[in-house]
Amino acid sequence: MDIFSTWHYALFCANILHFNSEFPWQNMQKLYLKWVKHHEKKPIETETSWSLQGIKKMISKQPSIICLYHLGYHGQIPFVLAENNIKFDVLMDRSVYEKQQEQFLFLKAKFKGQGDSYNILFSDDIHVLLKARSAIREGRHLLIFADGNSGVVTEKLNRAKVNFLNSEIKVRKGIAVLSYLLKTPIIPLIHRTASGCFKLEAGDPISPDALLKGKREDYIHYALQRLYCFLEEQISDKLYLWEGWGYLHEMKCFEINDTCLDYNFDQSEFLLPLQLKGQSGYFDCKSYRFIINYS
């Protein structure tokens, strides 16, 4: 099947256009191919050289909440950190762990000689706050994916709305809440490539101290907005870097404009011919609507 005649491509296009309304439609297929190539499955253990020179000083000051993003080689970063004797526990959704269990068991076994590190903390555990506090007090970082919104569908009260590119996105509050309650800074972390080497870079720390007199909700919004501004800075001119374009629609983390429109099936470039449950029609990449063409 032509990959440009699939639901995955159609929804990818819709997600791109929702947050980047001015993106040239004629470049969409090229962007998709580049995105698919960049996000091919990768081993967690890498033979490529990684430089941590730019982050070691910052993360050695005190235990912190290290936030990663799904930018292509993100799956190798926990292994690279452990290889450099940086101790951490990972906080994640149970459903995500079940899909990636083999990788984390490998990580734990590979570095079992480094003491009580590389534990998995589950976001739905009623004792997760106590376990996170213990990790910080014992000198371990907390490793969390900042853009991992897989739980927002059933956690409407635990979401906050922040600006992202030229729209808004509803994101989980958990990272900011932990930072506030544990009085622990957040350090956003990304990777770049240069001269055949991967390089880890950190954004400016996000600390509860920045809003000493602010209310809890003020800090939560401030921290989450900072995290997504940092992501935006990384991908705004290189959209293919972010894995999220392939599944944003599944998270129900943004409002969809489903206003009924009059369609000209011969002229609208944003209408892609598809089938849904055996019914032929068109998917409108501007409104996420499936339109049956009875003409």
N, C-alpha and C positions, 0 to 999 in steps of 0.2 A: 504493500500500500504506500502511496505517496505520503511522506511525513507531513506535507502541508495540507493534507486532507484529513487530518486526525483531530479528535477532540482535544488532545494534549496541546497541539499547536494553536488551535482556536482559543483555548483558555489562556495560554501563554500570551497571545496577542492582546486579549482583553485585559489581562493583568497589567501588561506594559502600558496600554493606552489609558487605563484608569489612573495610574500614577504619573504618566508622562504623555499627556494629551497631545503634545506637539511633536511626538516622535514620528518621523517620516514613514508612512506606510510602505513605501517602496523599499525601505531598508529592513523590513521586519523579517523576511525569510533569512537574510544574511545574519541578522542578530540571533535568530533562533538556532541556526547551525553552529554559530560560535558558542552559544550557551550550552548546547548539547555536548559539544566537544570538551568544553572547559569542565563540565560536571560529570564526566565519565567516572565510574567507580575507581577508586584508588586504594592501594594497600595502606594500612595505618603505619607500617614500618617503612621508612624511606631511606634510600641510599643517597639522596641529594643532601648537599651540605646546607645546614641552617645556621643563621647567625642570630644570637640573642643579645648581642652587645648593646643594642638600644633599649632593652627592657630590664636587664639584670639589676641595675641600680635601683630602679623604681620598685620592682616587686620584692626586692630584698629588704626594704625598709620595715615592712610589717605585713602580716597576713591580710589579704584583700579578697575582694570578689572579682575574679578575672572573667571578663565577658568576651566570648568569641562570637564570630559571625560565620554564616554558611557562605564562604567565598571561594570554594573550590578545593583547597587543600586543608580545610579546617579539621578533617578527621585525623590528620597527622600531628596536629599541634599538641594534643595531650601526650602523645608518645615522645615528642621532641622535648617538652617541658620535663617529663619524668627522666629522660635520658640525661638532662642537665641538672639532675638532683633537685628539681623544684617540686616540693611536696604539695599535694592538693587532694581534695575530695571533689567528686563530680555530682552536681545536683541536676536531676533530669526527670522527665516524665517516665513512668513505668512502661508505657506503651513504646516509647522510643528505645528504652533499654532492651526490651524484648526483641526488637528488630536488630539491635547492634550488640547483643550480649556477648557474642564470640569475641568481638574486638576488645571489650572492656575486661573480659576474663583473661585475655592474652596480655593486656597491659598490666593487670594485677599480678599475674604469674611472672612476667618478665622482670618486674622490679620488686618482687616480694622481699628482697633483702634490705629495702630502704625503710623498713618499719611500718607503722600503722598508717599508711597513706593509700591514696587511690581507691577510697571507698566510694560506693554509689549511694547517694541520698535520693530518695524518691519524693517528688513534690507533693504527692497525696498522703504521705506518712504524717500522722498526727503529731509525731515527735520530731518532725524535720527541723523545726527551729532550735530545739535543744541539741540535736546532732550537729547542726551548722555552727552553733555557738561553741560546742566542744572542739570542732575542727579548728576554728579560729583561735581559741585559747591554747590549743596544743601546737600552734604555729603552722597550720596548714591553710593554704588558700582554698577558696571555693571556686570551682570552675563551672561556668554556666553559659549556655548559648543565649545571647541577648535577643536574638530574633527567633527563638524557638517558641512560637505561639501556638503549639499544637493543642493546648488545653483550653483555649479561650472560648470555645463553643459552649462548654458547660460551666464556665466561670464568669458569667456576665458581670457580677458584682466585683470581680477582682480584676477588672480591666480599666485602663485609662486611655483617653484619646489624645494622640500627639500628632503633630504635623509631620508629614513624610513626603518628600518630593513636592508635587503640586496637588496633594490631596491630604487626607487624614487616615490614620490607622489606629485601631484599638489594640492595645498591647497589655500583656500580663503585668501586674504590679509587683510580683514576687521579688524580683531582684532589688528594686528600690526599697521595698518594705524590709527585706533582710538587712540592707545597708543601714537603714534608719535605726532599726531595733538593735543591731549589733554594733552600731557606731563604727562601721567598717567602710573604707573607701571602695569605690568601684573603679576598675581599670579596664577600659575597652582595649582589645588586642586584635590586630589584623596582621596579615602577612603580605609581603610583596616579593617579586622576583627581580633580581639584579645580577647581571653577569653570571648567569647559570646557578645562582645561589638564592635560597629563600631567606628572607629577612623578616623577623618579627618586630613589629612596631606598636607602641602603646599610645593611646590618646591621653589627653590630660585627665588626671584622676578626678572622679566625681565623689565629693565627700559631704556627709551631713553637716560638717562644720561650715559649709558654704552658706547655710541658712540657719544660723544659730538661733535666731528668734522666730524662724518660720514654723508653721504648723506641719504636722506629718504629711498631710495631703499636698502641701506646697512642695515639699522635698520630693515626694514620689513623682509628681508631674515634672519637676525640674530635672530629676535624674533620668527619667525615661526619655524625655525630650532630648537631652544631651546624648544619650545612647543612640537614638535614631538619627540625630543630626550627624553624628560621627559616621554611621553607616551610609548616610546620604552622601557625605563627602567622598567616600570611597567609590561609590558606584554611579554617581550622577552622569559622568561622561564615559563610563564603561559598564553599561547595564548588564552585560553578560556575566559579570563577576558574581552576581548574587543568585544563589540557588532558588531563593524564594519565589521567583516569578513562575516557577512550575507548579506551585501548589497553594498560592495565596488564597485562591477562591475557595479552598476547602476549609479555611480557618474561620470564615465568617467574621473577619476582623476589619471590614470596611463596609460602608453603605453603598449599595448598588443603585444606580439610577435606572429604574425599570419603567420609565414613562413610555406609554404607547406612542409610537411614531408611525407616520405614513412612509412606507418603504417603496423605493424604486429599485426593483431587483436587478435592473440592467445597469444602473449607474453607481450604486453604493459600493465602494471598494472595501468597506468594513464588513460586508456580508460574505460569510464563507459557507459554501454548500456542504451540508453534513446530513447524517441520519441519526434519529433518536427513536429508539424502540421500534425500528423498522419503518419509521415515517421520514420521508425526505423533506428537507427544508433548508433554512439558512440560519446560521448563528450570527447574531449581531455583536461584533466585538466591542461596540461602544456601550451596549446596555446589558450584555450577558443574556439576551433573550433569544429563544429559539422560535423562529417564525416559519410556519407552514405556508408554502406558496401553492395556493389552489389554482393559480392561473394555468 
